[in-house]
Amino acid sequence: MRLWVLLALGAPLADGVSLKGSLWGGARLSAGVDYFNPTFAAPQLTPKQFLIISSTSEKKIVYTELKNFKSTTGRTFALVDSGLTEPRGLAMDHDRGALYVADSGAKKIFRFHVYQQNVGGSLQLSTDGVQLCVSQNVNSNWVSVDINGDVFYTDASTNTINRIPVEVIEKLTTGQYAASDLMLLSEKTLESGGGATSNVALSRYVYSVYEGNVNPHVTTPGGVVSDGARLYWANTVDGTTAGVLVEGQVDPQLPQAKSGEPVPTAFPSRVLSNTSSAGYGVTKSSKYVFLSSVNEGVGVVYGVTEGGVSFDLVGGLSTPRGLVWDGDQTVFVADEAAGVVYAFPAGRLMSDAPLTKSAVLTGAFGLALMSEQDKAWPMQPFQN
């Protein structure tokens, strides 16, 4: 919080103006996006890091280097500007340098290897040019990756929260399997003995961990995040009754039935918040879970304790979507309709948290961060 107090002394940011695509320090600017003129009242107090943003309307993914939670230039640069239809949710594997993209238009989850390099004294992000499909025929806006490398995504058509084990991801990246070889398996079916029986078979499965047809807390799931043991998701429908923010488990087990009681059919889950009817992006810090939502026509970000107490941290947004935690005391939120990404302090829960304009991009939706504190920071192409 001390860092936010220091930065609060800075001057307000200028309004955005239009800039057509060109070169900036050797990197390709995003064509036709707005930019703003950031001002800095303090030296760099944050680690070197990049903010990565997706836009469905622009059909691309861009990045910008940050200083004290703001774009250093006020501009964004193209990271992936072809081969995508409607890129939405983003997730970064900080150990492997893998960026996952939920492309709702293509109905696929893609993986890119992202790396940073110094070009003429300027840090830039690039990919190795490989667009790997890790899941297909999915109706997903949201994806996340946990500390183990397992990938999670929600599917609005099947009404499920799904997990791709890291072992399956590794086989996909080495070409042993293609996404078309994978099969969706109910984890409950596997637990009850009706699933695969060999390690070879298991390596082809994507697990449907929580399913709306048996779990009352799954109603068209939205954003999802995992800390490696617990699983959190938003519901985009009936949040006030089913829970707009729900906690489950990465590896859930059916509870034992007590004598005389029916055998449980749903994995354990509990409602953390039912403050609104629809939730979207979800992220988790070391202490709290954060949820983007629209309540009575106003975009908000809630901070929720493990005990289920909700705080209106940020209000006055238009259509907040993607969220990402920086690993310290800051959360970023993408406001899709406004075309702005904001940062706000998240070390403690409070009302009307101050907002810092971090970047501007038409149709900003998904967010990810890459930092010099990541294990993948020094990696170069074809290292994973």
C-alpha positions as semicolon CSV with decimal commas, in nm:
position;residue;x (nm);y (nm);z (nm)
1;M;0,000;0,000;0,000
2;R;0,292;0,238;0,062
3;L;0,375;0,226;-0,310
4;W;0,021;0,334;-0,397
5;V;0,044;0,623;-0,153
6;L;0,362;0,744;-0,323
7;L;0,214;0,711;-0,669
8;A;-0,105;0,891;-0,567
9;L;0,099;1,210;-0,560
10;G;0,134;1,197;-0,940
11;A;-0,056;1,415;-1,185
12;P;-0,374;1,290;-1,360
13;L;-0,340;1,127;-1,700
14;A;-0,420;1,307;-2,022
15;D;-0,716;1,206;-2,238
16;G;-0,651;0,969;-2,526
17;V;-0,609;1,073;-2,886
18;S;-0,599;0,870;-3,205
19;L;-0,280;0,724;-3,347
20;K;-0,249;0,512;-3,659
21;G;-0,016;0,215;-3,673
22;S;0,353;0,287;-3,717
23;L;0,688;0,187;-3,575
24;W;0,794;0,285;-3,226
25;G;1,144;0,187;-3,125
26;G;1,137;-0,100;-3,374
27;A;0,812;-0,255;-3,247
28;R;0,490;-0,253;-3,448
29;L;0,224;-0,024;-3,302
30;S;-0,136;-0,139;-3,293
31;A;-0,304;0,021;-3,591
32;G;-0,591;0,258;-3,522
33;V;-0,597;0,233;-3,143
34;D;-0,616;0,525;-2,905
35;Y;-0,329;0,620;-2,682
36;F;-0,275;0,851;-2,387
37;N;0,009;1,055;-2,246
38;P;0,121;0,903;-1,915
39;T;0,287;1,119;-1,654
40;F;0,521;0,990;-1,385
41;A;0,590;1,169;-1,057
42;A;0,824;0,903;-0,919
43;P;1,107;0,682;-1,046
44;Q;1,022;0,322;-1,133
45;L;0,908;0,150;-0,814
46;T;0,769;-0,163;-0,980
47;P;0,957;-0,451;-1,146
48;K;0,997;-0,463;-1,521
49;Q;0,673;-0,605;-1,653
50;F;0,446;-0,618;-1,955
51;L;0,069;-0,594;-1,962
52;I;-0,087;-0,816;-2,231
53;I;-0,439;-0,734;-2,354
54;S;-0,684;-0,902;-2,591
55;S;-0,948;-0,727;-2,801
56;T;-1,238;-0,908;-2,966
57;S;-1,329;-0,613;-3,188
58;E;-0,968;-0,569;-3,305
59;K;-0,914;-0,949;-3,332
60;K;-0,569;-0,929;-3,180
61;I;-0,351;-0,937;-2,871
62;V;-0,124;-0,647;-2,781
63;Y;0,122;-0,557;-2,508
64;T;0,271;-0,255;-2,340
65;E;0,556;-0,216;-2,093
66;L;0,452;-0,084;-1,752
67;K;0,610;0,158;-1,511
68;N;0,434;0,218;-1,181
69;F;0,121;0,048;-1,320
70;K;0,103;0,269;-1,632
71;S;0,208;0,212;-1,990
72;T;0,553;0,366;-2,029
73;T;0,459;0,509;-2,370
74;G;0,079;0,522;-2,357
75;R;0,082;0,296;-2,662
76;T;0,021;-0,072;-2,728
77;F;0,218;-0,294;-2,964
78;A;0,101;-0,597;-3,160
79;L;0,187;-0,937;-3,014
80;V;-0,055;-1,153;-3,215
81;D;-0,241;-0,970;-3,492
82;S;-0,345;-1,255;-3,723
83;G;-0,501;-1,599;-3,692
84;L;-0,750;-1,501;-3,420
85;T;-1,127;-1,457;-3,451
86;E;-1,258;-1,333;-3,114
87;P;-0,977;-1,353;-2,857
88;R;-1,115;-1,305;-2,507
89;G;-0,973;-1,454;-2,188
90;L;-0,594;-1,467;-2,141
91;A;-0,372;-1,656;-1,899
92;M;0,007;-1,659;-1,858
93;D;0,206;-1,959;-1,736
94;H;0,481;-1,767;-1,557
95;D;0,711;-2,069;-1,532
96;R;0,690;-2,181;-1,894
97;G;0,633;-1,852;-2,076
98;A;0,311;-1,985;-2,229
99;L;0,021;-1,752;-2,309
100;Y;-0,321;-1,917;-2,333
101;V;-0,601;-1,752;-2,530
102;A;-0,972;-1,837;-2,526
103;D;-1,091;-1,759;-2,880
104;S;-1,470;-1,772;-2,861
105;G;-1,510;-1,712;-3,235
106;A;-1,285;-2,003;-3,332
107;K;-1,420;-2,213;-3,041
108;K;-1,064;-2,303;-2,947
109;I;-0,806;-2,250;-2,675
110;F;-0,469;-2,148;-2,820
111;R;-0,120;-2,149;-2,670
112;F;0,167;-1,918;-2,768
113;H;0,520;-1,910;-2,634
114;V;0,600;-1,550;-2,539
115;Y;0,946;-1,414;-2,472
116;Q;1,103;-1,074;-2,408
117;Q;1,409;-0,931;-2,572
118;N;1,608;-0,609;-2,564
119;V;1,611;-0,438;-2,902
120;G;1,822;-0,125;-2,917
121;G;1,780;-0,062;-2,547
122;S;1,402;-0,112;-2,562
123;L;1,226;-0,417;-2,417
124;Q;0,984;-0,590;-2,650
125;L;0,763;-0,898;-2,646
126;S;0,741;-1,153;-2,925
127;T;0,608;-1,503;-2,986
128;D;0,792;-1,790;-3,151
129;G;0,529;-1,785;-3,427
130;V;0,367;-2,113;-3,322
131;Q;-0,009;-2,101;-3,259
132;L;-0,089;-2,431;-3,087
133;C;-0,448;-2,541;-3,036
134;V;-0,486;-2,718;-2,701
135;S;-0,865;-2,752;-2,707
136;Q;-1,124;-2,730;-2,982
137;N;-1,502;-2,721;-3,019
138;V;-1,537;-2,529;-2,693
139;N;-1,765;-2,234;-2,626
140;S;-1,529;-2,052;-2,393
141;N;-1,459;-1,689;-2,312
142;W;-1,231;-1,763;-2,018
143;V;-0,911;-1,953;-1,950
144;S;-0,660;-1,970;-1,666
145;V;-0,348;-2,164;-1,571
146;D;-0,243;-2,257;-1,218
147;I;0,098;-2,285;-1,053
148;N;0,123;-2,650;-1,161
149;G;0,069;-2,571;-1,528
150;D;-0,283;-2,718;-1,543
151;V;-0,512;-2,520;-1,773
152;F;-0,874;-2,444;-1,678
153;Y;-1,152;-2,311;-1,897
154;T;-1,527;-2,276;-1,872
155;D;-1,766;-2,389;-2,146
156;A;-2,100;-2,211;-2,172
157;S;-2,251;-2,474;-2,403
158;T;-2,174;-2,779;-2,189
159;N;-2,213;-2,571;-1,871
160;T;-1,889;-2,708;-1,726
161;I;-1,558;-2,607;-1,569
162;N;-1,282;-2,811;-1,733
163;R;-0,918;-2,895;-1,660
164;I;-0,642;-2,986;-1,906
165;P;-0,364;-3,149;-1,702
166;V;-0,013;-3,020;-1,758
167;E;0,092;-3,368;-1,874
168;V;-0,158;-3,341;-2,160
169;I;-0,033;-2,992;-2,246
170;E;0,322;-3,126;-2,266
171;K;0,218;-3,401;-2,508
172;L;0,039;-3,145;-2,723
173;T;0,344;-2,917;-2,734
174;T;0,572;-3,204;-2,839
175;G;0,333;-3,319;-3,111
176;Q;0,247;-3,654;-2,955
177;Y;-0,119;-3,558;-2,966
178;A;-0,335;-3,303;-3,142
179;A;-0,631;-3,128;-2,983
180;S;-0,859;-3,348;-3,195
181;D;-0,723;-3,654;-3,011
182;L;-0,840;-3,534;-2,671
183;M;-1,162;-3,649;-2,507
184;L;-1,373;-3,483;-2,240
185;L;-1,428;-3,701;-1,935
186;S;-1,634;-3,633;-1,628
187;E;-1,397;-3,649;-1,333
188;K;-1,680;-3,795;-1,131
189;T;-1,711;-4,079;-1,383
190;L;-1,339;-4,148;-1,355
191;E;-1,357;-4,149;-0,976
192;S;-1,645;-4,397;-0,976
193;G;-1,448;-4,636;-1,197
194;G;-1,615;-4,577;-1,529
195;G;-1,327;-4,394;-1,695
196;A;-0,980;-4,467;-1,826
197;T;-0,772;-4,744;-1,673
198;S;-0,424;-4,678;-1,814
199;N;-0,179;-4,391;-1,804
200;V;-0,183;-4,380;-2,184
201;A;-0,558;-4,334;-2,186
202;L;-0,547;-4,081;-1,905
203;S;-0,304;-3,866;-2,101
204;R;-0,570;-3,806;-2,366
205;Y;-0,835;-3,670;-2,132
206;V;-0,964;-3,326;-2,050
207;Y;-1,153;-3,342;-1,722
208;S;-1,494;-3,192;-1,668
209;V;-1,446;-3,106;-1,301
210;Y;-1,773;-2,927;-1,222
211;E;-2,090;-2,977;-1,427
212;G;-2,410;-2,778;-1,428
213;N;-2,629;-3,083;-1,481
214;V;-2,539;-3,214;-1,134
215;N;-2,406;-2,912;-0,944
216;P;-2,647;-2,632;-0,848
217;H;-2,360;-2,383;-0,827
218;V;-2,274;-2,402;-1,199
219;T;-2,499;-2,180;-1,413
220;T;-2,328;-2,078;-1,738
221;P;-1,984;-2,027;-1,583
222;G;-1,766;-1,728;-1,672
223;G;-1,420;-1,644;-1,541
224;V;-1,219;-1,910;-1,361
225;V;-0,900;-1,915;-1,154
226;S;-0,713;-2,170;-0,943
227;D;-0,445;-2,142;-0,676
228;G;-0,341;-2,503;-0,738
229;A;-0,571;-2,657;-0,480
230;R;-0,890;-2,454;-0,488
231;L;-1,095;-2,353;-0,790
232;Y;-1,300;-2,034;-0,819
233;W;-1,547;-1,943;-1,089
234;A;-1,804;-1,680;-1,175
235;N;-2,155;-1,755;-1,295
236;T;-2,298;-1,534;-1,568
237;V;-2,657;-1,641;-1,499
238;D;-2,859;-1,662;-1,176
239;G;-2,574;-1,539;-0,960
240;T;-2,800;-1,420;-0,680
241;T;-2,936;-1,772;-0,630
242;A;-2,666;-2,012;-0,754
243;G;-2,380;-1,784;-0,650
244;V;-2,208;-1,525;-0,865
245;L;-1,872;-1,638;-0,721
246;V;-1,821;-2,001;-0,619
247;E;-1,534;-2,196;-0,464
248;G;-1,463;-2,558;-0,548
249;Q;-1,161;-2,786;-0,559
250;V;-0,911;-2,874;-0,831
251;D;-0,924;-3,242;-0,738
252;P;-1,264;-3,280;-0,572
253;Q;-1,385;-3,597;-0,405
254;L;-1,744;-3,699;-0,347
255;P;-1,820;-3,680;0,026
256;Q;-1,910;-4,001;0,206
257;A;-2,281;-4,043;0,258
258;K;-2,394;-4,059;0,617
259;S;-2,600;-4,352;0,733
260;G;-2,954;-4,328;0,604
261;E;-2,879;-4,035;0,370
262;P;-2,869;-4,045;-0,012
263;V;-2,531;-4,073;-0,185
264;P;-2,406;-3,725;-0,290
265;T;-2,405;-3,667;-0,666
266;A;-2,222;-3,333;-0,686
267;F;-1,867;-3,245;-0,592
268;P;-1,836;-3,007;-0,294
269;S;-1,864;-2,636;-0,372
270;R;-1,969;-2,330;-0,177
271;V;-2,101;-1,986;-0,265
272;L;-1,860;-1,705;-0,180
273;S;-2,081;-1,424;-0,307
274;N;-2,430;-1,371;-0,446
275;T;-2,414;-0,992;-0,466
276;S;-2,515;-0,973;-0,834
277;S;-2,683;-1,183;-1,100
278;A;-2,386;-1,205;-1,339
279;G;-2,011;-1,226;-1,292
280;Y;-1,736;-1,218;-1,552
281;G;-1,363;-1,203;-1,481
282;V;-1,208;-1,364;-1,174
283;T;-0,860;-1,340;-1,024
284;K;-0,712;-1,426;-0,688
285;S;-0,443;-1,265;-0,476
286;S;-0,275;-1,423;-0,177
287;K;-0,562;-1,304;0,043
288;Y;-0,871;-1,224;-0,163
289;V;-1,073;-1,324;-0,468
290;F;-1,174;-1,051;-0,713
291;L;-1,476;-1,052;-0,942
292;S;-1,586;-0,818;-1,222
293;S;-1,959;-0,768;-1,256
294;V;-2,235;-0,530;-1,359
295;N;-2,484;-0,444;-1,087
296;E;-2,790;-0,233;-1,167
297;G;-2,627;-0,113;-1,487
298;V;-2,297;-0,009;-1,325
299;G;-1,971;-0,196;-1,375
300;V;-1,805;-0,295;-1,049
301;V;-1,518;-0,503;-0,915
302;Y;-1,582;-0,690;-0,593
303;G;-1,319;-0,805;-0,348
304;V;-1,427;-1,115;-0,157
305;T;-1,271;-1,269;0,153
306;E;-1,235;-1,644;0,205
307;G;-1,518;-1,609;0,454
308;G;-1,749;-1,475;0,184
309;V;-1,759;-1,106;0,279
310;S;-1,785;-0,885;-0,033
311;F;-1,660;-0,529;-0,077
312;D;-1,739;-0,292;-0,366
313;L;-1,379;-0,206;-0,443
314;V;-1,430;-0,027;-0,774
315;G;-1,746;0,123;-0,921
316;G;-1,844;0,348;-1,208
317;L;-1,709;0,119;-1,481
318;S;-1,895;0,035;-1,802
319;T;-1,844;-0,335;-1,879
320;P;-1,554;-0,469;-1,672
321;R;-1,426;-0,803;-1,793
322;G;-1,074;-0,946;-1,752
323;L;-0,884;-0,920;-1,423
324;V;-0,524;-1,002;-1,338
325;W;-0,326;-0,982;-1,013
326;D;0,034;-0,861;-1,029
327;G;0,156;-1,096;-0,755
328;D;0,189;-0,811;-0,505
329;Q;-0,077;-0,554;-0,411
330;T;-0,231;-0,450;-0,742
331;V;-0,510;-0,580;-0,966
332;F;-0,576;-0,470;-1,324
333;V;-0,924;-0,463;-1,481
334;A;-1,021;-0,431;-1,848
335;D;-1,328;-0,216;-1,918
336;E;-1,440;-0,344;-2,258
337;A;-1,690;-0,072;-2,351
338;A;-1,461;0,209;-2,235
339;G;-1,156;0,057;-2,405
340;V;-0,942;0,119;-2,097
341;V;-0,739;-0,097;-1,859
342;Y;-0,716;0,033;-1,503
343;A;-0,503;-0,063;-1,204
344;F;-0,616;-0,037;-0,843
345;P;-0,464;-0,124;-0,503
346;A;-0,575;-0,463;-0,374
347;G;-0,365;-0,519;-0,064
348;R;-0,666;-0,454;0,156
349;L;-1,037;-0,429;0,084
350;M;-1,190;-0,082;0,075
351;S;-1,462;0,106;-0,107
352;D;-1,388;0,339;-0,399
353;A;-1,030;0,226;-0,451
354;P;-0,831;0,478;-0,659
355;L;-0,795;0,393;-1,027
356;T;-0,487;0,444;-1,243
357;K;-0,523;0,438;-1,620
358;S;-0,279;0,170;-1,734
359;A;-0,349;0,132;-2,105
360;V;-0,609;0,198;-2,371
361;L;-0,732;-0,046;-2,635
362;T;-1,063;-0,060;-2,818
363;G;-1,259;-0,361;-2,693
364;A;-1,010;-0,453;-2,418
365;F;-1,119;-0,785;-2,268
366;G;-0,859;-1,034;-2,143
367;L;-0,550;-0,950;-1,938
368;A;-0,221;-1,117;-1,851
369;L;0,111;-1,002;-1,706
370;M;0,471;-1,101;-1,773
371;S;0,731;-0,983;-1,521
372;E;1,104;-1,000;-1,466
373;Q;1,016;-1,196;-1,151
374;D;0,877;-1,480;-1,366
375;K;1,082;-1,794;-1,408
376;A;1,016;-1,766;-1,782
377;W;1,156;-1,411;-1,813
378;P;1,502;-1,516;-1,946
379;M;1,366;-1,787;-2,177
380;Q;1,408;-1,758;-2,552
381;P;1,216;-1,921;-2,841
382;F;1,163;-2,298;-2,830
383;Q;1,251;-2,319;-2,460
384;N;0,967;-2,443;-2,240
